[in-house]
């Protein structure tokens, strides 16, 4: 959410929910915009041309986390 501090200042401020609530309770003029991104359908990894070129490099399911690896360490 972008909230201009005043007409004199050209900079904008990103506000958290608590600041928006406080400003609304103080009856300040606030411009608020909520955005939501949603995937309409599941994307297929095979659809990317780079992935098709390097099939042996990319796994079928790319997850957010790296694959688990066993690491030896001592303290």
N, CA, C and O of each residue as an XYZ file, in Angstrom:
300
protein
N       0.838     -1.160      0.000
C       0.000      0.000      0.000
C       0.887      1.228      0.000
O       1.828      1.321      0.788
N       0.601      2.135     -0.849
C       1.360      3.373     -0.898
C       0.510      4.489     -0.338
O      -0.667      4.611     -0.676
N       1.096      5.303      0.515
C       0.376      6.389      1.161
C       1.222      7.644      1.093
O       2.256      7.715      1.758
N       0.821      8.638      0.314
C       1.596      9.877      0.269
C       1.490     10.616      1.597
O       0.387     10.814      2.106
N       2.633     11.031      2.169
C       2.642     11.720      3.460
C       1.951     13.075      3.369
O       1.123     13.402      4.220
N       2.270     13.850      2.376
C       1.617     15.142      2.185
C       1.783     15.544      0.731
O       2.547     14.934     -0.015
N       1.062     16.569      0.347
C       1.174     17.035     -1.033
C       2.526     17.685     -1.282
O       2.988     17.734     -2.422
N       3.162     18.183     -0.235
C       4.459     18.844     -0.376
C       5.569     17.827     -0.657
O       6.526     18.129     -1.370
N       5.440     16.641     -0.105
C       6.460     15.624     -0.285
C       6.114     14.753     -1.483
O       4.946     14.437     -1.711
N       7.110     14.372     -2.233
C       6.882     13.533     -3.404
C       7.123     12.056     -3.111
O       6.828     11.205     -3.950
N       7.656     11.740     -1.928
C       7.941     10.337     -1.612
C       6.684      9.647     -1.097
O       5.740     10.298     -0.648
N       6.687      8.339     -1.169
C       5.571      7.532     -0.689
C       6.058      6.639      0.433
O       7.260      6.418      0.586
N       5.129      6.127      1.215
C       5.466      5.271      2.341
C       4.659      3.986      2.247
O       3.463      4.005      1.956
N       5.317      2.899      2.491
C       4.643      1.613      2.546
C       4.122      1.438      3.967
O       4.884      1.565      4.926
N       2.832      1.149      4.110
C       2.222      1.060      5.436
C       1.874     -0.380      5.773
O       1.447     -1.145      4.909
N       2.058     -0.741      7.036
C       1.610     -2.050      7.500
C       0.148     -1.936      7.922
O      -0.396     -0.834      7.997
N      -0.477     -3.056      8.194
C      -1.903     -3.073      8.563
C      -2.173     -2.238      9.800
O      -3.191     -1.550      9.877
N      -1.274     -2.293     10.765
C      -1.455     -1.539     12.006
C      -1.464     -0.032     11.731
O      -2.265      0.701     12.310
N      -0.574      0.426     10.848
C      -0.535      1.856     10.518
C      -1.793      2.289      9.774
O      -2.297      3.390      9.998
N      -2.298      1.444      8.900
C      -3.538      1.760      8.184
C      -4.689      1.865      9.173
O      -5.490      2.798      9.101
N      -4.776      0.910     10.100
C      -5.836      0.935     11.109
C      -5.754      2.200     11.949
O      -6.773      2.838     12.209
N      -4.550      2.567     12.376
C      -4.353      3.770     13.182
C      -4.767      5.020     12.403
O      -5.418      5.909     12.953
N      -4.392      5.088     11.128
C      -4.741      6.251     10.306
C      -6.248      6.347     10.100
O      -6.808      7.443     10.126
N      -6.906      5.218      9.898
C      -8.356      5.229      9.715
C      -9.075      5.639     10.998
O     -10.066      6.367     10.946
N      -8.584      5.175     12.152
C      -9.188      5.569     13.430
C      -9.013      7.062     13.689
O      -9.866      7.694     14.311
N      -7.898      7.623     13.206
C      -7.645      9.059     13.365
C      -8.370      9.868     12.292
O      -8.205     11.085     12.217
N      -9.161      9.209     11.472
C      -9.940      9.814     10.392
C      -9.054     10.589      9.406
O      -9.437     11.644      8.900
N      -7.872     10.042      9.152
C      -6.976     10.624      8.159
C      -7.397     10.155      6.773
O      -8.024      9.106      6.625
N      -7.048     10.935      5.768
C      -7.305     10.528      4.389
C      -6.281      9.462      4.011
O      -5.073      9.689      4.081
N      -6.776      8.317      3.617
C      -5.897      7.191      3.302
C      -6.331      6.589      1.976
O      -7.519      6.360      1.747
N      -5.367      6.334      1.111
C      -5.618      5.610     -0.130
C      -5.049      4.213      0.061
O      -3.849      4.055      0.288
N      -5.898      3.206     -0.030
C      -5.479      1.831      0.212
C      -5.816      0.987     -1.003
O      -6.902      1.101     -1.572
N      -4.874      0.139     -1.394
C      -5.117     -0.776     -2.498
C      -4.670     -2.170     -2.056
O      -3.540     -2.355     -1.605
N      -5.556     -3.131     -2.187
C      -5.246     -4.511     -1.851
C      -5.069     -5.290     -3.149
O      -5.860     -5.154     -4.082
N      -4.035     -6.097     -3.193
C      -3.785     -6.899     -4.388
C      -3.677     -8.366     -3.991
O      -3.155     -8.694     -2.925
N      -4.166     -9.224     -4.838
C      -4.118    -10.656     -4.605
C      -3.702    -11.329     -5.904
O      -4.304    -11.104     -6.955
N      -2.676    -12.151     -5.822
C      -2.233    -12.918     -6.983
C      -2.637    -14.368     -6.772
O      -2.384    -14.943     -5.713
N      -3.254    -14.945     -7.766
C      -3.705    -16.327     -7.670
C      -3.386    -17.029     -8.987
O      -3.615    -16.482    -10.066
N      -2.859    -18.236     -8.885
C      -2.588    -19.009    -10.092
C      -3.877    -19.671    -10.532
O      -4.533    -20.353     -9.745
N      -4.235    -19.472    -11.773
C      -5.470    -20.039    -12.312
C      -5.334    -21.543    -12.560
O      -6.286    -22.299    -12.373
N      -4.155    -21.961    -12.977
C      -3.947    -23.375    -13.259
C      -2.526    -23.748    -12.886
O      -1.660    -22.883    -12.753
N      -2.297    -25.013    -12.720
C      -0.973    -25.494    -12.360
C      -0.040    -25.349    -13.561
O      -0.366    -25.775    -14.669
N       1.114    -24.748    -13.327
C       2.064    -24.592    -14.422
C       2.902    -25.861    -14.548
O       3.279    -26.474    -13.549
N       3.177    -26.230    -15.753
C       3.966    -27.425    -16.031
C       5.412    -27.024    -16.289
O       5.684    -26.091    -17.045
N       6.322    -27.730    -15.663
C       7.740    -27.446    -15.840
C       8.152    -27.717    -17.282
O       9.019    -27.028    -17.820
N       7.537    -28.712    -17.910
C       7.882    -29.062    -19.292
C       7.567    -27.937    -20.270
O       8.088    -27.937    -21.386
N       6.737    -26.987    -19.887
C       6.353    -25.909    -20.792
C       7.490    -24.914    -21.014
O       7.449    -24.143    -21.973
N       8.499    -24.915    -20.150
C       9.624    -23.989    -20.293
C      10.649    -24.571    -21.257
O      11.102    -25.703    -21.088
N      11.009    -23.787    -22.269
C      11.945    -24.292    -23.280
C      13.310    -24.612    -22.685
O      13.959    -25.564    -23.116
N      13.753    -23.839    -21.710
C      15.056    -24.096    -21.083
C      15.046    -25.448    -20.383
O      16.031    -26.184    -20.435
N      13.955    -25.771    -19.741
C      13.842    -27.053    -19.048
C      13.860    -28.196    -20.051
O      14.477    -29.230    -19.796
N      13.194    -28.026    -21.187
C      13.185    -29.085    -22.209
C      14.581    -29.323    -22.759
O      14.924    -30.457    -23.095
N      15.395    -28.272    -22.858
C      16.753    -28.430    -23.383
C      17.656    -29.169    -22.402
O      18.570    -29.886    -22.810
N      17.399    -28.994    -21.113
C      18.253    -29.590    -20.089
C      17.435    -30.492    -19.164
O      17.397    -30.280    -17.952
N      16.789    -31.488    -19.743
C      15.913    -32.386    -18.991
C      16.667    -33.101    -17.877
O      16.116    -33.311    -16.796
N      17.917    -33.478    -18.124
C      18.673    -34.219    -17.115
C      19.060    -33.356    -15.917
O      19.382    -33.887    -14.854
N      19.034    -32.034    -16.074
C      19.429    -31.132    -14.990
C      18.260    -30.815    -14.067
O      18.429    -30.763    -12.849
N      17.075    -30.604    -14.635
C      15.917    -30.183    -13.858
C      15.090    -31.381    -13.411
O      14.793    -32.266    -14.213
N      14.714    -31.412    -12.129
C      13.795    -32.473    -11.684
C      12.394    -32.187    -12.208
O      12.107    -31.080    -12.663
N      11.526    -33.191    -12.142
C      10.160    -33.003    -12.639
C       9.386    -32.016    -11.783
O       8.614    -31.213    -12.307
N       9.582    -32.065    -10.483
C       8.913    -31.129     -9.584
C       9.952    -30.206     -8.979
O      10.839    -30.661     -8.255
N       9.856    -28.934     -9.261
C      10.755    -27.955     -8.661
C      10.040    -27.380     -7.454
O       9.004    -26.732     -7.596
N      10.576    -27.607     -6.279
C       9.968    -27.139     -5.051
C      10.679    -25.884     -4.559
O      11.708    -25.485     -5.106
N      10.123    -25.271     -3.525
C      10.719    -24.071     -2.955
C      12.014    -24.365     -2.210
O      12.899    -23.512     -2.137
N      12.127    -25.553     -1.664
C      13.295    -25.889     -0.868
C      14.264    -26.745     -1.667
O      13.848    -27.515     -2.533
N      15.554    -26.615     -1.380
C      16.520    -27.473     -2.071
C      16.358    -28.916     -1.599
O      15.800    -29.156     -0.528
N      16.837    -29.874     -2.382
C      16.701    -31.275     -1.978
C      17.484    -31.547     -0.691
O      18.503    -30.911     -0.425
N      16.992    -32.499      0.098
C      17.684    -32.845      1.338
C      18.994    -33.537      1.004
O      19.060    -34.390      0.119
N      20.029    -33.153      1.729
C      21.345    -33.756      1.530
C      21.904    -34.145      2.888
O      21.671    -33.466      3.888
N      22.632    -35.226      2.912
C      23.272    -35.638      4.147
C      24.622    -34.943      4.230
O      25.456    -35.073      3.333
N      24.828    -34.207      5.308
C      26.061    -33.438      5.475
C      26.737    -33.882      6.758
O      26.106    -33.951      7.812
N      28.014    -34.180      6.664
C      28.770    -34.559      7.849
C      29.399    -33.312      8.446
O      30.036    -32.522      7.749
N      29.207    -33.148      9.768
C      29.822    -32.016     10.449
C      30.033    -32.375     11.913
O      29.433    -33.321     12.425
N      30.868    -31.632     12.562
C      31.098    -31.842     13.994
C      31.363    -30.501     14.648
O      31.784    -29.536     14.010
N      31.101    -30.476     15.939
C      31.311    -29.227     16.690
C      32.494    -29.401     17.608
O      32.853    -28.475     18.336
